[in-house]
C-alpha cells in the first residue's frame, strides 16, 4: 500500500470542504462562509454526506469557546453585512450551546458545582432567546434544535419559557440563577451576564412559528410527562425539516437508560408513527442507539471480569450482523477494538480499527486507546494513519496525531516535517488551556515515544513548548536533563513548564536548582539566593499539587505530594543547605509532622538534635524521635537518629529517658492515648 500524502492544514480544509471559522470570521470572508455552509446544508439529503450539517454546526463550538464575546461580535458583523443570511442566527445558537456544554461539562451530575449549574442555566436562557430570534427572523435551521434537546434533557424546561409557551406570558425579566464572585467570574468568558438583558429587550411580542403551530397544538393535547417537552422540541425540528434524522437521533439518544428511558422505549420510538417519515435504513439508525447502548459498558471496571468481557464481545459481533450504515458499523468495530485490546488480542483489535478508521470520528480518549493499541501491535499498520487523516480537522488530538505521523512517516503517512509543523500549530490553537496537562494533545502521544523512542517526538515537543504547551515543556526538560545530560537546558524547560502551572516541573526546578548548592559549586550569598528561589518554586509546587489532588486524588499525585514534603525535610536537616533556607523550611516541616507524617518527624529530630546549630533543642529532638517511633517502632531511621542524639553514657541515657517521659506526657500527633 502506497503511503498517504501528507497534506497541509489548508489543503485538508479545502479537500474536505470544511468551514474554517477561525480564519474566515476574523477576515470577514462572508462569501466563503456562505458558500461552504450552503453546500453542506444542501448535501444533507444524501444518505451518507461527506459532511454532516449538525457536525459543521458543532464545529463552531471550539471557535466560540476560544474567542468568547469576540466570536459573537463576528457573527453580528456578518449579519449586519449579510442581513438575508440564515447562518449567523444559527451559529449564535451554537455559541450558547457551546457555553452551555462548557458549564455543564460531560461530568456526572454530582460533579457539576452549583456555580457551574447556575452558569449553564444562564447559557440555556440565552440559547432559547437566540432560537426565538432565529425563527422570528424567518431562518428555520433545525440543527439549532438539537442543542435545545440536550439542554432540555439535562435541566428541564425554564419556568419563564414554559409560561411564555403555554400561557402566552412574554417574560419581563430573565431569572438570576445565583449571585456570587465565582458565578460572575465563570460567566465572564461567555459574556452571558451582559448579553441576557439585550436578548430580553429584543424578544418579539409573540413566539414565532413553528413554536406555536402544530408542535404546540400537539403538546396542549398531551398529559405533562417527562418526555412531553422533549418531544415538543423534536416536533419543532420536524416542522423545520420533516426529514431531520439527526434531530430524531438526538432525541432517541436522550432516552437511554442513563437519561431515565429504556431500550424498549427507544426501539418503540423508531417504530412509532412519528418516525414513519423515515425509511427502514433510517429507522435502523435510530434503533442503533439502543443496540449500541446495550453493547457499551459505562463502568470499565466491569470488563475486568472475563465473563462480562466475553459477553460484550458476543453482543458486538451480533450487532455487526444487523443492517447498518458504514459509520454506525464503524462505531461497533471501534468499540470491539477496545474490547479485544482489553482481551489481550491485539491483532484482532487492529483488524477492527482498520474497519472503523475510514468512517469514524474519535473522541480524545478513543484516540489515546488507538495509539496505545498501535504501539502494542507487531505490524503497526496504516490504519492509525487513516484514523489521523479522518480526525485531523475534528479535534486538537487528531491534528497532533496527524502531525507526529507526518513528522516521522509512520502508519502509512508520508514523511513531511514541514507539513507536520502546521498541524502542531493547529493542535495548539484548538486546545482550550495548554497548561492543563490531561487535556494536552501532545501529552496524549506519549506512548509513541515510549515505544519508538523519544528522539522521534522531540521536534514536536520543542515546537509545542514554544507554543505554550506545559506538558511539552516538561517533556523537553526531562529529555535534555535525563537523556542528553544537559542540566542547564533541561532546567530552562522545566522553568517554562513550572511557570505554566506544571506542578511536577515546579518540584523539579526546586530540586535541580539545589544540586549545585549541595555539591558545593554554589556557595555563600549566591547559595542563599539560589536556595531561596528553589524554595519559592517548592512553595508553589506544594500549593499547586494540593489543588491537583483536590480534582484528581490519584496515586501518582499523592506520591508527588510526598516528594514535595520530603524535599522540605531534606533542606531542613542537610548541613549543606544555607541557614536561611533551613529556617524557611522549618514551619512547613513542623506542619507536616503535626499532621502525623513520619519522614517530617525524622527531619525535625535531626534539626533539633544537631548540637552545632543555634536551633539545638535536646528535648524537642527526643520528642520527634519518640513521635516517629510510635508510628514505626522498628524503623532503622529512628534507631539511627536516636544513636546520633542520645549520648552513649549512663548520664546520657538517663537524660534521654527523662526527655522520653516528657514527650509521652506531651502526647504525639494523631496519638490521643500516647501518654497512657
Secondary structure as UniProt FT lines:
FT   HELIX           9..16
FT   HELIX           21..24
FT   TURN            25..28
FT   HELIX           30..43
FT   TURN            44..45
FT   TURN            47..48
FT   HELIX           53..67
FT   HELIX           69..81
FT   TURN            83..84
FT   HELIX           87..104
FT   HELIX           109..111
FT   HELIX           114..136
FT   TURN            137..138
FT   HELIX           143..155
FT   HELIX           159..167
FT   HELIX           181..188
FT   TURN            189..191
FT   HELIX           192..202
FT   TURN            209..212
FT   HELIX           214..220
FT   TURN            226..227
FT   HELIX           228..240
FT   TURN            242..243
FT   HELIX           245..253
FT   TURN            254..255
FT   HELIX           257..259
FT   HELIX           263..270
FT   HELIX           273..275
FT   TURN            276..277
FT   HELIX           280..295
FT   HELIX           300..304
FT   HELIX           306..320
FT   HELIX           326..342
FT   TURN            343..344
FT   HELIX           346..357
FT   TURN            358..359
FT   HELIX           364..376
FT   HELIX           383..391
FT   TURN            392..394
FT   HELIX           396..408
FT   TURN            411..412
FT   HELIX           417..429
FT   TURN            434..435
FT   HELIX           437..439
FT   TURN            441..442
FT   HELIX           443..445
FT   HELIX           446..452
FT   HELIX           455..466
FT   TURN            467..468
FT   HELIX           470..478
FT   HELIX           479..483
FT   HELIX           487..498
FT   TURN            499..501
FT   HELIX           503..518
FT   TURN            519..520
FT   HELIX           524..551
FT   HELIX           555..573
FT   TURN            575..576
FT   HELIX           579..594
FT   TURN            595..596
FT   HELIX           598..609
FT   TURN            611..612
FT   TURN            614..615
FT   HELIX           618..631
FT   TURN            633..634
FT   HELIX           636..645
FT   HELIX           650..666
FT   TURN            669..670
FT   TURN            672..675
//
